[in-house]
């Protein structure tokens, strides 16, 4: 059975269906690092037709919500000495992004140890009990997606495919469309495709396979990576 959702949550899912979600994030040291730049990115994405934004940290989320009307998938990347997990690793992280204005909380839903030994099920249960928000599970394998739904997640996303130690060897240049396909067939909750999307054709294929929506970040909001990718490919050009 799917998760029971409030009318607000159902409306959010309807807003996202079949659309493009733009991830507006920049790492420290990037020329675009800072909430002002991420808010501008979100504004540009909204004008271009995006249906949602994915953003990191309370400061960026607040800045984005001030200038952008789209729903925000909020994460909070925080490192803990007792855990490999850093994408919204605990309840205080989730609470912070909700209070900043995020309508959806995304978190690492892999089976690795969480800070303090809290289980995924315990964390999801607390978030759902305290807030009327959707919980999105970032996973790297099909079985993790199944476990995340059993733990109470409203949405499953392929965000971490190729980025966990046990999936790194399977990482490919483009998105893991096979994982998208398998999750759509097996799960009764919406599946959001995310990770290494570069072309409209890849995005369309994910939707064709049944993805509820697609998240694209680097290919839209990281000029440094986009430039480097083009420069690398130009080295093989025939200059005549």
Buried (B, 14 or more C-beta within 10 A) or exposed (E): EEBEBEEEBEEBBEBBEEBBBBBBBBEEEBEBBBBEBBBBBBBBBBEEEBBBBBBBBBBBBBBBBEEBEBBBBBBBBBEBEEBBBBBBBBBEBBBBBBEBBBBBBBBBBBBBBBBEEBEBBBBBBBBBEEBEBBBBBBBBBBEBBBBBBEBBBBBBBBBBBBBBEEBEEBBEEEBBBBBBBBBBEBBEBBBBBBBBBBEEEBBEBBBEBBBBBBBBBBBBBBEEEBEEBEEEEEEEEEEE
